[in-house]
Amino acid sequence: MSQAKVDRYKEQKANRKKIMAQEKRKHIAAVVCGWLVAAAIVCWAGYSAYNIYENSRPVETVYVNLDPLNDYMSALYAGE
């Protein structure tokens, strides 16, 4: 082995705990990000499905007879 390889090996051996901890943090961060992306996709799909379901339901129409209110308002304005 060349001297450069030996030096590199010794440096890696000296910092092995630090390197392993850094790799572990990167792995955990990648797993957490993956789960967040997966959760976002599932939530988006659920929200889209719910909107499609709600939009396909018939709209309930309510009819109100406002004639008595209009008559009352007309009487108020006529009295002025």
GROMACS elastic network, one bead per residue, 0.5 to 0.9 nm:
[ bonds ]
;  ai    aj funct       b0    kb
    1     4     6  0.81551   500
    1     5     6  0.62416   500
    1     6     6  0.66352   500
    2     5     6  0.53658   500
    2     6     6  0.63918   500
    2     7     6  0.87600   500
    3     6     6  0.50051   500
    3     7     6  0.61042   500
    3     8     6  0.85260   500
    4     7     6  0.51278   500
    4     8     6  0.60960   500
    4     9     6  0.85621   500
    5     8     6  0.50408   500
    5     9     6  0.60719   500
    5    10     6  0.85872   500
    6     9     6  0.51031   500
    6    10     6  0.62044   500
    6    11     6  0.86192   500
    7    10     6  0.51478   500
    7    11     6  0.61619   500
    7    12     6  0.86153   500
    8    11     6  0.51001   500
    8    12     6  0.61712   500
    8    13     6  0.85400   500
    9    12     6  0.51153   500
    9    13     6  0.60355   500
    9    14     6  0.85319   500
   10    14     6  0.60568   500
   10    15     6  0.86219   500
   11    14     6  0.51051   500
   11    15     6  0.62458   500
   11    16     6  0.83546   500
   12    15     6  0.51744   500
   12    16     6  0.56204   500
   12    19     6  0.79802   500
   13    16     6  0.50523   500
   13    17     6  0.84410   500
   14    17     6  0.79548   500
   14    18     6  0.87980   500
   15    18     6  0.53013   500
   15    19     6  0.60578   500
   15    20     6  0.85599   500
   16    19     6  0.50559   500
   16    20     6  0.59701   500
   16    21     6  0.84738   500
   17    20     6  0.51371   500
   17    21     6  0.60815   500
   17    22     6  0.85508   500
   18    21     6  0.51831   500
   18    22     6  0.62045   500
   18    23     6  0.86914   500
   19    22     6  0.50898   500
   19    23     6  0.61818   500
   19    24     6  0.85679   500
   20    23     6  0.50765   500
   20    24     6  0.60684   500
   20    25     6  0.86249   500
   21    24     6  0.50206   500
   21    25     6  0.62212   500
   21    26     6  0.86681   500
   22    25     6  0.51387   500
   22    26     6  0.62731   500
   22    27     6  0.86544   500
   23    26     6  0.50599   500
   23    27     6  0.61418   500
   23    28     6  0.86413   500
   24    27     6  0.50533   500
   24    28     6  0.61711   500
   24    29     6  0.85434   500
   25    28     6  0.51330   500
   25    29     6  0.60586   500
   25    30     6  0.85432   500
   26    29     6  0.50715   500
   26    30     6  0.61246   500
   26    31     6  0.86462   500
   27    30     6  0.50894   500
   27    31     6  0.62193   500
   27    32     6  0.86464   500
   28    31     6  0.50899   500
   28    32     6  0.61297   500
   28    33     6  0.85447   500
   29    32     6  0.51477   500
   29    33     6  0.60837   500
   29    34     6  0.84858   500
   30    33     6  0.51490   500
   30    34     6  0.60623   500
   30    35     6  0.86575   500
   31    34     6  0.50321   500
   31    35     6  0.62444   500
   31    36     6  0.86430   500
   32    35     6  0.51492   500
   32    36     6  0.61806   500
   32    37     6  0.86612   500
   33    36     6  0.50240   500
   33    37     6  0.61667   500
   33    38     6  0.85456   500
   34    37     6  0.51851   500
   34    38     6  0.61430   500
   34    39     6  0.85762   500
   35    39     6  0.60083   500
   35    40     6  0.84800   500
   36    39     6  0.50762   500
   36    40     6  0.60871   500
   36    41     6  0.86212   500
   37    40     6  0.50549   500
   37    41     6  0.62216   500
   37    42     6  0.86777   500
   38    41     6  0.51669   500
   38    42     6  0.62523   500
   38    43     6  0.86481   500
   39    42     6  0.51089   500
   39    43     6  0.60872   500
   39    44     6  0.84850   500
   40    43     6  0.51308   500
   40    44     6  0.60201   500
   40    45     6  0.85323   500
   41    44     6  0.50881   500
   41    45     6  0.60981   500
   41    46     6  0.85732   500
   42    45     6  0.51265   500
   42    46     6  0.61493   500
   42    47     6  0.85786   500
   43    46     6  0.50822   500
   43    47     6  0.60503   500
   43    48     6  0.84982   500
   44    47     6  0.51105   500
   44    48     6  0.60658   500
   44    49     6  0.85295   500
   45    48     6  0.51258   500
   45    49     6  0.60821   500
   45    50     6  0.85564   500
   46    49     6  0.51031   500
   46    50     6  0.61004   500
   46    51     6  0.86037   500
   47    50     6  0.51020   500
   47    51     6  0.61917   500
   47    52     6  0.86469   500
   48    51     6  0.51120   500
   48    52     6  0.61869   500
   48    53     6  0.85966   500
   49    52     6  0.51161   500
   49    53     6  0.61639   500
   49    54     6  0.86213   500
   50    53     6  0.50433   500
   50    54     6  0.60850   500
   50    55     6  0.85261   500
   51    54     6  0.50713   500
   51    55     6  0.59936   500
   51    56     6  0.85156   500
   52    55     6  0.51929   500
   52    56     6  0.61967   500
   52    57     6  0.89204   500
   53    56     6  0.52577   500
   53    57     6  0.66263   500
   54    57     6  0.54672   500
   54    58     6  0.86439   500
   55    58     6  0.78215   500
   55    59     6  0.86635   500
   56    59     6  0.89142   500
   65    68     6  0.77017   500
   65    69     6  0.86858   500
   66    69     6  0.53264   500
   66    70     6  0.61761   500
   66    71     6  0.86486   500
   67    70     6  0.50573   500
   67    71     6  0.60745   500
   67    72     6  0.85842   500
   68    71     6  0.50709   500
   68    72     6  0.61877   500
   68    73     6  0.86729   500
   69    72     6  0.50665   500
   69    73     6  0.61947   500
   69    74     6  0.85341   500
   70    73     6  0.51194   500
   70    74     6  0.60506   500
   70    75     6  0.85484   500
   71    74     6  0.50510   500
   71    75     6  0.61539   500
   71    76     6  0.86917   500
   72    75     6  0.50786   500
   72    76     6  0.63024   500
   72    77     6  0.88161   500
   73    76     6  0.50550   500
   73    77     6  0.63158   500
   73    78     6  0.85228   500
   74    77     6  0.52345   500
   74    78     6  0.59739   500
   74    79     6  0.85480   500
   75    78     6  0.50377   500
   75    79     6  0.61367   500
   75    80     6  0.89916   500
   76    79     6  0.53119   500
   76    80     6  0.69313   500
   77    80     6  0.55408   500
